[in-house]
Amino acid sequence: MTIYFTNRQMKAAGWISATFLFGIIAQVADQYRSLLASFYATSLAPAAFWGSCICVVMAYSSRTQAKPNLKMIGALFCIGMAVVNATDITPVQAVLMDWISAGILMCGAMVLKHHRGQYTHNLLFWFNLLCVGVFVMRPMIIIMDIAPAPMQYSYDFYTAVLYLSSSILSVIGANIIFVALGADLVEQHQKEALADPLTGLLNRRGMSNIFRDMDADPDKLRQPGRAVLLFDIDHFKSVNDEFGHDVGDTVLANIGHTVTQIMQQHGQASRSGGEEFVFLFNMESSPAAFLVAEHLRVALSLLKHEGMPDDRRVTASFGLAFTRPDEPMKRLIRRADVALYAAKDAGRNRLRIAEGDSLPDADESMILPRPSQKEKRAANISVM
């Protein structure tokens, strides 16, 4: 809970805190049924227990950015509450609580199923299946009337197993959760160290790391035809001088947002300096790099910026270069930079290709992504 309130981006920590809170409510309600009104004695403990399971699933969803099957979860919860309130037989309620919980947690397993490449997600996946197995098998004590010799009733044995297994699962789960949250904090700090806070793009260090990895990989170094795009905002100093640095920051933030919306499927972008940007195309989009870059140039020239007159536009100049066999990234960047200055010398708001490079044959079936209506309204973009 402390992690969540000190960093609201850690939503998984908030859901886990809610999980334990609901668990405590369920435990207290179950222990003190005799002190509660009949309705609360019947409904509160199951509702809180299933609420804790739902919070677990939402925590998984928050970590993986995958949506759970909320309709299934809602249906299980409603069915469980209806049956619990229709009967006052405690063993029946106990069986139902476990099996409904298993069904809800299976929705969590489906959330984690396709994100097991990450170590913590895989750990949570198997822990989730362990919980499902316990919840499915535990009621068999009551159904099959299993009780050891010292105990006369199977429900008494079930209660003992319930408390023991719940305690063990809580300890295991708490440790896994702390590992997962710790990994999230480390990952977040690493991203922040490599990200530009104003534009949301990579910073110079982040892109330099990518270039260094490419130079270190001989196979990548020998791949010709991968595109790198450099672009500068035209006359950005005059924007700061005329309208102030706050407006200049707004311009940079808008450009960063637009680059993300238009280019995120084509590669990785960084802000390498004050008004300088670098974009590394992936191999699949490189054949259409000229078209994509021209699309971005037009979109940037049509942006409206708060604090500036509607008829005042900010443009950018672009330089594009394609990798050559065994060419170091430093030399590629230098050629793209020369092309960028050629665009500026030609009058700015232009795209130029590095000398000696030719456009590769683009796949005619390739469809460039277009911003949605919502994205266009948010960025005031007119798509050409």
C-alpha positions in Angstrom: 0.0 0.0 0.0 2.9 2.3 0.8 4.4 1.6 -2.7 1.1 2.5 -4.3 0.5 5.8 -2.4 4.1 6.9 -3.1 3.9 5.9 -6.8 0.5 5.9 -8.3 1.8 4.3 -11.5 2.3 1.1 -9.5 -1.4 0.1 -9.8 -0.6 -3.6 -9.2 0.5 -2.7 -5.7 -2.8 -1.0 -5.1 -4.8 -4.0 -6.2 -2.6 -6.3 -4.1 -3.3 -4.0 -1.1 -7.0 -4.3 -1.8 -6.6 -8.1 -2.0 -5.2 -8.3 1.5 -7.8 -5.8 2.8 -10.7 -7.9 1.4 -9.0 -11.0 2.8 -8.9 -9.5 6.3 -12.6 -8.5 6.1 -13.5 -12.1 5.0 -11.6 -13.6 7.8 -13.1 -11.3 10.5 -16.6 -11.8 9.1 -16.2 -15.6 9.1 -14.8 -15.6 12.6 -17.5 -13.4 14.1 -20.6 -14.6 12.3 -22.6 -14.8 15.6 -22.1 -11.0 16.2 -23.4 -10.0 12.7 -26.9 -9.6 11.5 -28.2 -12.7 9.6 -27.7 -11.0 6.1 -24.2 -9.9 6.8 -23.3 -13.2 8.4 -24.3 -15.0 5.2 -23.1 -12.6 2.6 -20.2 -10.5 3.9 -17.5 -13.3 4.2 -18.1 -14.8 0.7 -18.4 -11.4 -1.0 -15.1 -10.2 0.6 -13.3 -13.4 -0.2 -14.4 -13.3 -3.9 -13.6 -9.6 -3.9 -10.0 -10.5 -2.9 -9.7 -13.0 -5.8 -11.0 -10.3 -8.2 -8.4 -7.9 -7.0 -5.7 -10.5 -7.6 -6.9 -10.8 -11.2 -7.0 -7.0 -11.6 -3.4 -6.9 -10.3 -2.4 -9.4 -13.0 -4.2 -7.3 -15.6 -2.4 -4.1 -14.4 1.0 -5.8 -14.7 0.4 -7.3 -18.2 -1.9 -4.6 -19.7 -4.2 -7.5 -20.7 -7.9 -7.2 -20.1 -9.5 -10.0 -18.0 -12.8 -11.6 -18.8 -14.9 -9.3 -16.7 -18.2 -10.8 -17.8 -17.2 -14.2 -16.6 -15.9 -12.8 -13.3 -19.1 -10.9 -12.8 -21.3 -13.9 -13.7 -19.4 -16.2 -11.2 -19.7 -13.5 -8.5 -23.4 -13.1 -9.0 -24.1 -16.8 -9.2 -22.1 -17.4 -6.0 -23.9 -14.6 -4.1 -27.3 -15.9 -5.2 -26.6 -19.5 -4.1 -25.0 -18.4 -0.8 -28.1 -16.4 0.1 -30.4 -19.2 -1.0 -28.9 -21.7 1.5 -27.9 -21.5 5.2 -26.0 -24.8 5.1 -22.4 -23.9 6.1 -20.6 -26.8 4.3 -22.4 -25.9 1.1 -21.3 -22.3 1.4 -17.7 -23.4 2.0 -17.6 -25.6 -1.1 -19.1 -22.8 -3.2 -16.6 -20.2 -1.9 -13.7 -22.4 -3.0 -15.0 -23.3 -6.4 -16.2 -19.8 -7.3 -12.8 -18.6 -6.2 -11.1 -21.2 -8.4 -13.2 -20.0 -11.4 -12.3 -16.3 -10.8 -8.6 -17.2 -10.5 -8.7 -19.2 -13.7 -9.6 -15.8 -15.4 -6.3 -14.6 -13.9 -4.5 -17.5 -15.4 -5.8 -16.6 -18.8 -4.5 -13.1 -18.3 -1.0 -14.4 -17.5 -1.0 -17.2 -20.1 0.3 -15.2 -23.0 2.8 -13.1 -20.9 4.9 -15.9 -19.5 8.1 -14.8 -21.2 8.9 -12.6 -18.3 10.2 -14.4 -15.2 7.9 -12.8 -12.7 4.8 -13.3 -14.9 5.7 -17.0 -15.2 6.1 -17.3 -11.4 2.7 -15.6 -10.9 1.2 -17.9 -13.5 2.3 -21.1 -11.7 1.3 -19.7 -8.3 -2.1 -18.9 -9.6 -2.5 -22.5 -10.9 -1.4 -23.7 -7.5 -4.2 -21.6 -5.8 -6.7 -22.9 -8.3 -5.7 -26.5 -7.6 -6.0 -26.0 -3.8 -9.4 -24.3 -4.1 -10.7 -27.1 -6.4 -9.4 -30.0 -4.3 -10.0 -28.6 -0.8 -13.8 -29.0 -0.8 -13.4 -32.7 -1.6 -12.8 -33.2 2.1 -16.4 -32.2 2.7 -17.9 -33.9 -0.3 -16.2 -37.2 0.3 -16.6 -36.9 4.1 -12.9 -37.3 4.8 -11.9 -36.9 8.4 -8.9 -38.2 10.4 -9.5 -40.4 13.4 -9.2 -37.6 16.1 -11.9 -35.5 14.3 -15.5 -36.6 14.2 -16.7 -34.3 11.4 -15.2 -33.7 8.0 -16.1 -30.0 8.2 -13.9 -29.6 11.2 -11.1 -31.2 9.3 -11.8 -29.0 6.3 -11.7 -25.9 8.5 -8.2 -26.9 9.8 -7.0 -27.5 6.3 -8.5 -24.3 5.2 -6.6 -22.2 7.7 -3.3 -24.1 7.1 -3.4 -24.0 3.3 -4.5 -20.4 3.3 -1.6 -19.4 5.6 0.9 -21.3 3.4 -0.5 -19.8 0.2 -0.5 -16.3 1.7 3.1 -16.5 2.7 4.1 -17.9 -0.7 2.0 -15.3 -2.5 3.3 -12.4 -0.4 6.9 -13.3 -1.3 6.2 -13.7 -5.0 4.3 -10.4 -5.0 7.2 -8.6 -3.3 9.6 -10.1 -5.9 7.2 -8.9 -8.7 6.8 -5.4 -7.3 10.5 -5.1 -6.8 11.1 -6.1 -10.4 8.5 -3.6 -11.5 10.3 -0.8 -9.5 13.6 -1.7 -11.1 12.1 -1.8 -14.6 10.4 1.5 -14.1 13.6 3.2 -12.9 15.5 1.7 -15.8 12.9 3.1 -18.2 13.0 6.5 -16.5 16.8 6.6 -16.8 16.5 5.9 -20.6 13.4 8.1 -21.3 13.0 11.8 -22.0 10.3 13.0 -19.5 9.1 15.8 -21.8 8.4 13.9 -25.0 8.0 10.4 -23.6 10.5 9.2 -26.2 13.9 7.6 -25.5 16.7 9.9 -24.5 20.1 10.1 -26.0 21.4 7.3 -23.7 18.5 5.0 -24.6 19.1 5.3 -28.3 22.9 5.1 -27.9 22.4 1.7 -26.1 20.4 0.4 -29.1 23.1 1.6 -31.5 25.8 0.1 -29.4 24.0 -3.3 -29.4 23.7 -3.1 -33.1 27.4 -2.4 -33.6 28.2 -5.3 -31.3 26.1 -7.8 -33.3 27.9 -8.7 -36.6 24.7 -10.1 -38.1 22.8 -6.8 -37.6 25.8 -4.8 -38.8 25.9 -6.7 -42.1 22.2 -6.2 -42.8 21.8 -3.5 -45.5 18.8 -1.4 -46.0 17.7 -0.5 -42.5 16.7 3.2 -42.3 17.7 5.9 -39.8 15.8 9.2 -39.7 17.1 12.4 -38.2 15.0 15.5 -37.9 15.2 18.9 -36.3 12.5 21.4 -35.4 12.8 24.4 -37.7 13.6 27.8 -36.1 12.9 26.4 -32.6 14.9 29.1 -30.9 12.6 31.7 -32.4 9.6 29.9 -30.8 11.2 30.1 -27.4 12.3 33.7 -27.9 8.8 34.8 -29.1 6.4 32.8 -27.0 8.5 31.6 -24.0 10.1 28.3 -23.0 6.8 27.0 -21.6 5.3 27.1 -25.1 8.5 25.6 -26.4 8.1 22.7 -24.0 4.5 22.3 -25.2 5.7 22.1 -28.8 8.2 19.4 -27.9 5.6 17.5 -25.9 3.1 17.6 -28.8 5.8 16.5 -31.3 6.8 13.6 -29.0 3.1 12.6 -28.7 2.7 12.7 -32.5 5.8 10.8 -33.2 4.6 8.1 -30.8 1.1 7.9 -32.4 2.4 7.7 -36.0 5.7 5.9 -35.7 5.4 3.5 -32.8 4.7 0.5 -35.1 7.7 1.3 -37.3 10.6 1.4 -34.8 12.1 3.4 -31.9 12.3 7.1 -31.5 14.5 9.3 -29.3 15.1 13.0 -28.5 18.8 13.3 -28.9 19.1 17.0 -28.1 17.1 20.2 -27.5 15.1 20.1 -30.7 16.8 17.1 -32.3 15.3 13.7 -32.8 16.5 10.3 -34.1 14.3 7.5 -35.4 15.5 3.9 -36.0 13.2 2.0 -38.4 12.8 -1.7 -37.9 13.6 -4.0 -40.8 10.0 -4.5 -41.8 9.2 -0.8 -42.1 12.5 0.3 -43.6 11.4 -0.3 -47.3 8.6 2.3 -46.7 10.8 4.6 -44.6 10.5 7.5 -47.1 6.7 7.4 -47.1 6.4 7.1 -43.4 8.9 9.9 -42.8 7.0 12.1 -45.3 3.8 11.3 -43.5 5.3 12.4 -40.2 6.7 15.6 -41.7 3.3 16.6 -43.0 1.6 15.7 -39.7 4.0 17.8 -37.7 3.5 20.8 -40.0 -0.2 20.7 -39.3 -0.1 20.5 -35.5 -1.6 23.4 -33.5 0.1 24.3 -30.3 -1.4 25.9 -27.2 0.0 29.4 -26.7 0.7 30.0 -30.4 -1.7 31.6 -33.0 -3.7 29.1 -35.0 -2.1 30.2 -38.2 1.4 29.7 -36.8 2.9 26.3 -37.5 6.1 24.6 -36.4 7.8 22.5 -39.1 10.8 20.1 -39.1 13.5 19.2 -41.5 14.4 15.5 -42.1 17.5 13.5 -43.2 17.1 9.8 -44.1 19.9 7.3 -44.6 20.0 3.5 -45.2 22.5 1.1 -43.7 25.2 -0.3 -45.9 27.0 -3.7 -45.3 29.4 -3.6 -42.4 28.7 0.1 -41.8 29.1 1.3 -38.2 26.1 3.2 -36.8 28.2 6.2 -36.2 29.0 6.6 -39.9 25.3 6.0 -40.7 24.2 8.7 -38.4 26.8 11.1 -39.9 25.4 10.5 -43.4 21.8 11.1 -42.2 23.0 14.3 -40.5 24.5 15.5 -43.8 21.1 14.8 -45.5 19.4 16.7 -42.7 21.5 19.8 -43.3 20.8 19.5 -47.0 17.1 19.7 -46.2 17.7 22.8 -44.2 19.8 24.4 -46.9 17.0 23.6 -49.4 14.5 25.8 -47.4 13.6 23.6 -44.4 10.4 21.6 -43.9 11.8 19.0 -46.3 13.0 15.4 -46.4 16.3 14.6 -48.0 18.0 11.2 -48.5 21.7 10.7 -47.8 24.0 11.0 -50.9 24.6 7.7 -52.6 21.5 6.0 -51.0 18.6 4.9 -53.1 15.1 4.1 -52.0 14.5 0.3 -51.6 11.6 -1.3 -53.4 8.6 -0.9 -51.0 6.1 -3.7 -50.7 3.1 -2.5 -52.5 0.8 -4.5 -50.2 2.2 -2.7 -47.1 -0.5 -0.6 -45.4 0.7 2.3 -43.3 -1.1 2.7 -40.0 -3.3 5.8 -39.8 -4.2 7.6 -36.6 -7.7 6.9 -35.2 -10.3 9.7 -35.1 -9.7 10.0 -31.4 -5.9 10.4 -31.9 -6.4 12.9 -34.7 -8.7 15.0 -32.4 -6.2 14.8 -29.6 -3.3 15.9 -31.7 -5.2 18.1 -34.2 -3.6 16.2 -37.0 -4.9 16.2 -40.6 -3.8 13.0 -42.3 -2.7 13.4 -45.9 
